[in-house]
Structure formats: structure tokens, C-alpha cells
Amino acid sequence: MSNFNDLMLNWITSTSTKKDEREKSELNQKLANMFAINYLVTVLTIVFFTIIDMYHHTITMHTIVLFLSLIHINYHTKPSLISYAKYILKNK
């Protein structure tokens, strides 16, 4: 999996050189912050579109697609969050 992570970091930063540990740490921190912001914006957008749908008594594709994308994100990040929580509790 490390090769895949390196490939993705190189693709995101548009470079082909190897990164040292400090650069990887900084990139991972920035990517984690971007993920958290994206996650919150997605949740707030779903809430906004749900309120609009409730007002108009309809269900739009915006709400459905955003909800499905949030389910997809939650499904793929849950194992890593659980393992991280176990790591924190174990090393406390």
C-alpha cells in the first residue's frame, strides 16, 4: 500500500520525485485537513438541500447523490478510524 500512497501523493503534488518523511508528514496533515473540511461541507450541504426539499415537498437528485457520496465516504473511512481509535486507546 505504500507504493500506492506514494503514487497518489506524487499525483496530487504533480511531482515525480520521492518525498522524505517530513514532506510526507506535512502533506498527510494537509490532506487530512482538506478531508475534514470536505466532509463538513458535504454534511452541511446535505442538510441545506434536505431543508429545501422538505419545504418544497420533493426529493431532488442533489440530495440523493450527496447522501450516497457521504455513505461511500463513511464506508471507506470507518476501518481506518476504528484502527486509529484502537491505537490511541492502546498507547494511552
N, CA, C and O atoms as CSV, one atom per row, in Angstrom:
chain,resi,resn,atom,element,x,y,z
A,1,MET,N,N,0.811,-1.191,0.000
A,1,MET,CA,C,0.000,0.000,0.000
A,1,MET,C,C,0.859,1.261,0.000
A,1,MET,O,O,0.393,2.327,-0.401
A,2,SER,N,N,2.080,1.149,0.436
A,2,SER,CA,C,2.957,2.314,0.488
A,2,SER,C,C,3.238,2.848,-0.916
A,2,SER,O,O,3.303,4.061,-1.116
A,3,ASN,N,N,3.404,1.961,-1.877
A,3,ASN,CA,C,3.643,2.415,-3.250
A,3,ASN,C,C,2.449,3.191,-3.784
A,3,ASN,O,O,2.609,4.199,-4.472
A,4,PHE,N,N,1.252,2.715,-3.463
A,4,PHE,CA,C,0.046,3.402,-3.904
A,4,PHE,C,C,-0.045,4.778,-3.254
A,4,PHE,O,O,-0.387,5.757,-3.917
A,5,ASN,N,N,0.262,4.858,-1.952
A,5,ASN,CA,C,0.235,6.153,-1.263
A,5,ASN,C,C,1.249,7.116,-1.862
A,5,ASN,O,O,0.952,8.292,-2.068
A,6,ASP,N,N,2.454,6.611,-2.143
A,6,ASP,CA,C,3.473,7.462,-2.769
A,6,ASP,C,C,3.029,7.924,-4.150
A,6,ASP,O,O,3.240,9.080,-4.518
A,7,LEU,N,N,2.422,7.034,-4.906
A,7,LEU,CA,C,1.927,7.379,-6.237
A,7,LEU,C,C,0.855,8.458,-6.152
A,7,LEU,O,O,0.860,9.401,-6.944
A,8,MET,N,N,-0.065,8.328,-5.196
A,8,MET,CA,C,-1.125,9.323,-5.056
A,8,MET,C,C,-0.569,10.673,-4.599
A,8,MET,O,O,-1.000,11.716,-5.090
A,9,LEU,N,N,0.382,10.661,-3.664
A,9,LEU,CA,C,0.984,11.932,-3.228
A,9,LEU,C,C,1.719,12.610,-4.374
A,9,LEU,O,O,1.648,13.830,-4.521
A,10,ASN,N,N,2.422,11.830,-5.186
A,10,ASN,CA,C,3.109,12.402,-6.351
A,10,ASN,C,C,2.109,12.947,-7.362
A,10,ASN,O,O,2.363,13.977,-7.987
A,11,TRP,N,N,0.976,12.270,-7.530
A,11,TRP,CA,C,-0.040,12.722,-8.474
A,11,TRP,C,C,-0.685,14.020,-7.980
A,11,TRP,O,O,-0.913,14.937,-8.768
A,12,ILE,N,N,-0.980,14.100,-6.680
A,12,ILE,CA,C,-1.620,15.288,-6.131
A,12,ILE,C,C,-0.683,16.489,-6.192
A,12,ILE,O,O,-1.113,17.598,-6.508
A,13,THR,N,N,0.593,16.272,-5.891
A,13,THR,CA,C,1.548,17.383,-5.885
A,13,THR,C,C,2.178,17.645,-7.246
A,13,THR,O,O,2.962,18.584,-7.388
A,14,SER,N,N,1.852,16.838,-8.243
A,14,SER,CA,C,2.367,16.971,-9.611
A,14,SER,C,C,3.887,16.891,-9.670
A,14,SER,O,O,4.527,17.637,-10.411
A,15,THR,N,N,4.459,15.988,-8.892
A,15,THR,CA,C,5.902,15.760,-8.928
A,15,THR,C,C,6.165,14.276,-9.131
A,15,THR,O,O,5.288,13.438,-8.923
A,16,SER,N,N,7.375,13.971,-9.538
A,16,SER,CA,C,7.744,12.573,-9.715
A,16,SER,C,C,8.880,12.160,-8.783
A,16,SER,O,O,9.360,11.028,-8.845
A,17,THR,N,N,9.308,13.078,-7.923
A,17,THR,CA,C,10.415,12.772,-7.015
A,17,THR,C,C,9.890,12.137,-5.729
A,17,THR,O,O,8.731,12.320,-5.356
A,18,LYS,N,N,10.762,11.392,-5.063
A,18,LYS,CA,C,10.390,10.775,-3.790
A,18,LYS,C,C,10.356,11.832,-2.705
A,18,LYS,O,O,11.133,12.786,-2.731
A,19,LYS,N,N,9.461,11.660,-1.758
A,19,LYS,CA,C,9.324,12.588,-0.646
A,19,LYS,C,C,10.018,12.004,0.580
A,19,LYS,O,O,10.009,10.791,0.788
A,20,ASP,N,N,10.622,12.877,1.393
A,20,ASP,CA,C,11.185,12.401,2.647
A,20,ASP,C,C,10.077,12.376,3.708
A,20,ASP,O,O,8.945,12.777,3.435
A,21,GLU,N,N,10.399,11.914,4.895
A,21,GLU,CA,C,9.385,11.724,5.937
A,21,GLU,C,C,8.740,13.042,6.362
A,21,GLU,O,O,7.540,13.073,6.632
A,22,ARG,N,N,9.495,14.109,6.425
A,22,ARG,CA,C,8.939,15.403,6.828
A,22,ARG,C,C,7.919,15.891,5.805
A,22,ARG,O,O,6.837,16.351,6.172
A,23,GLU,N,N,8.263,15.790,4.520
A,23,GLU,CA,C,7.341,16.213,3.469
A,23,GLU,C,C,6.072,15.358,3.469
A,23,GLU,O,O,4.968,15.878,3.306
A,24,LYS,N,N,6.234,14.048,3.654
A,24,LYS,CA,C,5.065,13.173,3.708
A,24,LYS,C,C,4.169,13.523,4.887
A,24,LYS,O,O,2.944,13.522,4.769
A,25,SER,N,N,4.787,13.823,6.023
A,25,SER,CA,C,4.014,14.180,7.209
A,25,SER,C,C,3.226,15.467,6.984
A,25,SER,O,O,2.051,15.545,7.343
A,26,GLU,N,N,3.858,16.464,6.397
A,26,GLU,CA,C,3.169,17.727,6.122
A,26,GLU,C,C,2.051,17.536,5.103
A,26,GLU,O,O,0.966,18.094,5.267
A,27,LEU,N,N,2.298,16.757,4.058
A,27,LEU,CA,C,1.260,16.501,3.057
A,27,LEU,C,C,0.088,15.735,3.650
A,27,LEU,O,O,-1.068,16.045,3.363
A,28,ASN,N,N,0.383,14.734,4.479
A,28,ASN,CA,C,-0.693,13.975,5.106
A,28,ASN,C,C,-1.530,14.847,6.021
A,28,ASN,O,O,-2.749,14.687,6.079
A,29,GLN,N,N,-0.899,15.766,6.736
A,29,GLN,CA,C,-1.628,16.678,7.605
A,29,GLN,C,C,-2.537,17.590,6.782
A,29,GLN,O,O,-3.693,17.808,7.145
A,30,LYS,N,N,-2.019,18.120,5.681
A,30,LYS,CA,C,-2.829,18.993,4.830
A,30,LYS,C,C,-3.979,18.217,4.189
A,30,LYS,O,O,-5.094,18.731,4.091
A,31,LEU,N,N,-3.718,16.990,3.754
A,31,LEU,CA,C,-4.777,16.178,3.154
A,31,LEU,C,C,-5.844,15.805,4.181
A,31,LEU,O,O,-7.030,15.760,3.854
A,32,ALA,N,N,-5.435,15.541,5.406
A,32,ALA,CA,C,-6.402,15.238,6.462
A,32,ALA,C,C,-7.275,16.451,6.757
A,32,ALA,O,O,-8.481,16.317,6.961
A,33,ASN,N,N,-6.669,17.628,6.779
A,33,ASN,CA,C,-7.455,18.849,6.989
A,33,ASN,C,C,-8.426,19.080,5.836
A,33,ASN,O,O,-9.577,19.451,6.063
A,34,MET,N,N,-7.973,18.865,4.604
A,34,MET,CA,C,-8.856,19.018,3.449
A,34,MET,C,C,-10.006,18.026,3.514
A,34,MET,O,O,-11.140,18.371,3.181
A,35,PHE,N,N,-9.725,16.785,3.942
A,35,PHE,CA,C,-10.778,15.786,4.056
A,35,PHE,C,C,-11.813,16.208,5.096
A,35,PHE,O,O,-13.015,16.088,4.859
A,36,ALA,N,N,-11.355,16.699,6.241
A,36,ALA,CA,C,-12.280,17.113,7.295
A,36,ALA,C,C,-13.160,18.272,6.823
A,36,ALA,O,O,-14.366,18.280,7.068
A,37,ILE,N,N,-12.559,19.239,6.152
A,37,ILE,CA,C,-13.337,20.370,5.643
A,37,ILE,C,C,-14.337,19.898,4.593
A,37,ILE,O,O,-15.493,20.321,4.606
A,38,ASN,N,N,-13.904,19.027,3.686
A,38,ASN,CA,C,-14.782,18.496,2.649
A,38,ASN,C,C,-15.933,17.713,3.258
A,38,ASN,O,O,-17.072,17.820,2.803
A,39,TYR,N,N,-15.638,16.928,4.283
A,39,TYR,CA,C,-16.669,16.136,4.951
A,39,TYR,C,C,-17.719,17.053,5.586
A,39,TYR,O,O,-18.919,16.826,5.427
A,40,LEU,N,N,-17.274,18.081,6.300
A,40,LEU,CA,C,-18.217,19.006,6.935
A,40,LEU,C,C,-19.044,19.771,5.913
A,40,LEU,O,O,-20.244,19.967,6.104
A,41,VAL,N,N,-18.413,20.201,4.836
A,41,VAL,CA,C,-19.148,20.913,3.791
A,41,VAL,C,C,-20.191,19.996,3.151
A,41,VAL,O,O,-21.297,20.439,2.839
A,42,THR,N,N,-19.849,18.734,2.956
A,42,THR,CA,C,-20.810,17.777,2.394
A,42,THR,C,C,-22.001,17.590,3.321
A,42,THR,O,O,-23.146,17.581,2.868
A,43,VAL,N,N,-21.740,17.442,4.610
A,43,VAL,CA,C,-22.835,17.272,5.574
A,43,VAL,C,C,-23.718,18.519,5.611
A,43,VAL,O,O,-24.944,18.412,5.603
A,44,LEU,N,N,-23.104,19.693,5.652
A,44,LEU,CA,C,-23.893,20.929,5.679
A,44,LEU,C,C,-24.697,21.121,4.397
A,44,LEU,O,O,-25.822,21.619,4.435
A,45,THR,N,N,-24.125,20.730,3.271
A,45,THR,CA,C,-24.856,20.829,2.005
A,45,THR,C,C,-26.040,19.876,1.982
A,45,THR,O,O,-27.108,20.226,1.479
A,46,ILE,N,N,-25.862,18.675,2.522
A,46,ILE,CA,C,-26.980,17.730,2.603
A,46,ILE,C,C,-28.082,18.305,3.479
A,46,ILE,O,O,-29.258,18.224,3.127
A,47,VAL,N,N,-27.718,18.879,4.607
A,47,VAL,CA,C,-28.722,19.485,5.489
A,47,VAL,C,C,-29.453,20.615,4.769
A,47,VAL,O,O,-30.677,20.717,4.855
A,48,PHE,N,N,-28.715,21.458,4.067
A,48,PHE,CA,C,-29.315,22.571,3.335
A,48,PHE,C,C,-30.295,22.070,2.274
A,48,PHE,O,O,-31.424,22.553,2.197
A,49,PHE,N,N,-29.868,21.100,1.455
A,49,PHE,CA,C,-30.750,20.585,0.413
A,49,PHE,C,C,-31.938,19.817,1.001
A,49,PHE,O,O,-33.021,19.819,0.415
A,50,THR,N,N,-31.753,19.174,2.131
A,50,THR,CA,C,-32.864,18.471,2.775
A,50,THR,C,C,-33.919,19.462,3.263
A,50,THR,O,O,-35.119,19.218,3.135
A,51,ILE,N,N,-33.462,20.573,3.821
A,51,ILE,CA,C,-34.411,21.604,4.264
A,51,ILE,C,C,-35.185,22.164,3.072
A,51,ILE,O,O,-36.399,22.355,3.151
A,52,ILE,N,N,-34.484,22.425,1.973
A,52,ILE,CA,C,-35.162,22.923,0.769
A,52,ILE,C,C,-36.148,21.877,0.247
A,52,ILE,O,O,-37.263,22.217,-0.149
A,53,ASP,N,N,-35.739,20.600,0.246
A,53,ASP,CA,C,-36.643,19.536,-0.215
A,53,ASP,C,C,-37.863,19.415,0.681
A,53,ASP,O,O,-38.971,19.189,0.195
A,54,MET,N,N,-37.671,19.561,1.973
A,54,MET,CA,C,-38.812,19.492,2.895
A,54,MET,C,C,-39.766,20.667,2.668
A,54,MET,O,O,-40.984,20.510,2.753
A,55,TYR,N,N,-39.216,21.818,2.384
A,55,TYR,CA,C,-40.051,22.998,2.131
A,55,TYR,C,C,-40.893,22.810,0.871
A,55,TYR,O,O,-42.063,23.191,0.836
A,56,HIS,N,N,-40.290,22.219,-0.164
A,56,HIS,CA,C,-41.000,22.038,-1.436
A,56,HIS,C,C,-41.704,20.685,-1.540
A,56,HIS,O,O,-42.361,20.409,-2.544
A,57,HIS,N,N,-41.575,19.840,-0.514
A,57,HIS,CA,C,-42.178,18.501,-0.507
A,57,HIS,C,C,-41.735,17.670,-1.709
A,57,HIS,O,O,-42.545,17.017,-2.367
A,58,THR,N,N,-40.434,17.710,-1.976
A,58,THR,CA,C,-39.864,16.933,-3.074
A,58,THR,C,C,-38.560,16.299,-2.604
A,58,THR,O,O,-38.069,16.583,-1.512
A,59,ILE,N,N,-38.015,15.438,-3.449
A,59,ILE,CA,C,-36.675,14.894,-3.237
A,59,ILE,C,C,-35.908,15.123,-4.533
A,59,ILE,O,O,-36.334,14.668,-5.595
A,60,THR,N,N,-34.780,15.826,-4.455
A,60,THR,CA,C,-34.016,16.141,-5.652
A,60,THR,C,C,-32.816,15.202,-5.776
A,60,THR,O,O,-32.421,14.536,-4.819
A,61,MET,N,N,-32.258,15.169,-6.964
A,61,MET,CA,C,-31.084,14.337,-7.217
A,61,MET,C,C,-29.876,14.853,-6.438
A,61,MET,O,O,-29.000,14.070,-6.070
A,62,HIS,N,N,-29.818,16.167,-6.183
A,62,HIS,CA,C,-28.706,16.717,-5.410
A,62,HIS,C,C,-28.605,16.039,-4.049
A,62,HIS,O,O,-27.531,15.614,-3.624
A,63,THR,N,N,-29.730,15.951,-3.391
A,63,THR,CA,C,-29.752,15.368,-2.052
A,63,THR,C,C,-29.385,13.893,-2.096
A,63,THR,O,O,-28.615,13.417,-1.262
A,64,ILE,N,N,-29.925,13.177,-3.055
A,64,ILE,CA,C,-29.660,11.742,-3.160
A,64,ILE,C,C,-28.184,11.480,-3.452
A,64,ILE,O,O,-27.568,10.628,-2.812
A,65,VAL,N,N,-27.618,12.205,-4.410
A,65,VAL,CA,C,-26.215,11.997,-4.781
A,65,VAL,C,C,-25.287,12.372,-3.630
A,65,VAL,O,O,-24.332,11.647,-3.352
A,66,LEU,N,N,-25.548,13.479,-2.963
A,66,LEU,CA,C,-24.719,13.871,-1.824
A,66,LEU,C,C,-24.827,12.863,-0.680
A,66,LEU,O,O,-23.828,12.532,-0.042
A,67,PHE,N,N,-26.033,12.381,-0.427
A,67,PHE,CA,C,-26.216,11.391,0.630
A,67,PHE,C,C,-25.481,10.095,0.298
A,67,PHE,O,O,-24.848,9.502,1.172
A,68,LEU,N,N,-25.558,9.655,-0.943
A,68,LEU,CA,C,-24.851,8.437,-1.346
A,68,LEU,C,C,-23.333,8.625,-1.281
A,68,LEU,O,O,-22.606,7.705,-0.907
A,69,SER,N,N,-22.860,9.813,-1.643
A,69,SER,CA,C,-21.416,10.064,-1.546
A,69,SER,C,C,-20.966,10.083,-0.090
A,69,SER,O,O,-19.863,9.631,0.219
A,70,LEU,N,N,-21.797,10.596,0.806
A,70,LEU,CA,C,-21.459,10.587,2.227
A,70,LEU,C,C,-21.436,9.161,2.772
A,70,LEU,O,O,-20.570,8.823,3.578
A,71,ILE,N,N,-22.361,8.339,2.349
A,71,ILE,CA,C,-22.346,6.928,2.757
A,71,ILE,C,C,-21.080,6.254,2.243
A,71,ILE,O,O,-20.455,5.478,2.966
A,72,HIS,N,N,-20.702,6.536,1.019
A,72,HIS,CA,C,-19.487,5.968,0.433
A,72,HIS,C,C,-18.248,6.397,1.220
A,72,HIS,O,O,-17.379,5.574,1.509
A,73,ILE,N,N,-18.166,7.670,1.562
A,73,ILE,CA,C,-17.033,8.176,2.344
A,73,ILE,C,C,-16.988,7.503,3.708
A,73,ILE,O,O,-15.923,7.074,4.154
A,74,ASN,N,N,-18.129,7.408,4.369
A,74,ASN,CA,C,-18.177,6.781,5.689
A,74,ASN,C,C,-17.797,5.304,5.624
A,74,ASN,O,O,-17.113,4.798,6.513
A,75,TYR,N,N,-18.234,4.623,4.589
A,75,TYR,CA,C,-17.928,3.197,4.458
A,75,TYR,C,C,-16.426,2.968,4.297
A,75,TYR,O,O,-15.882,2.018,4.862
A,76,HIS,N,N,-15.762,3.814,3.546
A,76,HIS,CA,C,-14.337,3.608,3.271
A,76,HIS,C,C,-13.417,4.176,4.346
A,76,HIS,O,O,-12.257,3.770,4.417
A,77,THR,N,N,-13.883,5.090,5.177
A,77,THR,CA,C,-13.017,5.643,6.216
A,77,THR,C,C,-13.241,5.002,7.575
A,77,THR,O,O,-12.420,5.179,8.475
A,78,LYS,N,N,-14.323,4.266,7.748
A,78,LYS,CA,C,-14.625,3.680,9.061
A,78,LYS,C,C,-13.539,2.731,9.546
A,78,LYS,O,O,-13.133,2.849,10.702
A,79,PRO,N,N,-13.040,1.794,8.738
A,79,PRO,CA,C,-11.998,0.896,9.253
A,79,PRO,C,C,-10.746,1.633,9.716
A,79,PRO,O,O,-10.144,1.257,10.721
A,80,SER,N,N,-10.355,2.661,9.006
A,80,SER,CA,C,-9.155,3.380,9.413
A,80,SER,C,C,-9.408,4.184,10.688
A,80,SER,O,O,-8.508,4.326,11.516
A,81,LEU,N,N,-10.622,4.711,10.852
A,81,LEU,CA,C,-10.932,5.448,12.074
A,81,LEU,C,C,-10.990,4.522,13.281
A,81,LEU,O,O,-10.550,4.888,14.370
A,82,ILE,N,N,-11.533,3.326,13.088
A,82,ILE,CA,C,-11.593,2.359,14.191
A,82,ILE,C,C,-10.194,1.914,14.580
A,82,ILE,O,O,-9.881,1.840,15.768
A,83,SER,N,N,-9.352,1.616,13.608
A,83,SER,CA,C,-7.989,1.195,13.930
A,83,SER,C,C,-7.212,2.327,14.582
A,83,SER,O,O,-6.387,2.077,15.461
A,84,TYR,N,N,-7.456,3.565,14.173
A,84,TYR,CA,C,-6.785,4.702,14.800
A,84,TYR,C,C,-7.238,4.864,16.252
A,84,TYR,O,O,-6.421,5.135,17.132
A,85,ALA,N,N,-8.537,4.698,16.500
A,85,ALA,CA,C,-9.047,4.808,17.868
A,85,ALA,C,C,-8.473,3.702,18.749
A,85,ALA,O,O,-8.127,3.947,19.904
A,86,LYS,N,N,-8.370,2.485,18.210
A,86,LYS,CA,C,-7.762,1.391,18.975
A,86,LYS,C,C,-6.301,1.684,19.273
A,86,LYS,O,O,-5.824,1.382,20.367
A,87,TYR,N,N,-5.593,2.260,18.334
A,87,TYR,CA,C,-4.195,2.615,18.533
A,87,TYR,C,C,-4.046,3.663,19.640
A,87,TYR,O,O,-3.153,3.568,20.483
A,88,ILE,N,N,-4.927,4.657,19.626
A,88,ILE,CA,C,-4.879,5.716,20.640
A,88,ILE,C,C,-5.166,5.121,22.022
A,88,ILE,O,O,-4.461,5.421,22.985
A,89,LEU,N,N,-6.201,4.277,22.121
A,89,LEU,CA,C,-6.547,3.695,23.409
A,89,LEU,C,C,-5.467,2.745,23.921
A,89,LEU,O,O,-5.218,2.662,25.124
A,90,LYS,N,N,-4.841,2.045,23.011
A,90,LYS,CA,C,-3.800,1.093,23.384
A,90,LYS,C,C,-2.556,1.802,23.904
A,90,LYS,O,O,-1.924,1.315,24.841
A,91,ASN,N,N,-2.196,2.921,23.330
A,91,ASN,CA,C,-0.978,3.640,23.687
A,91,ASN,C,C,-1.197,4.747,24.714
A,91,ASN,O,O,-0.299,5.555,24.954
A,92,LYS,N,N,-2.360,4.790,25.309
A,92,LYS,CA,C,-2.663,5.817,26.279
A,92,LYS,C,C,-2.003,5.583,27.607
A,92,LYS,O,O,-2.173,6.379,28.530
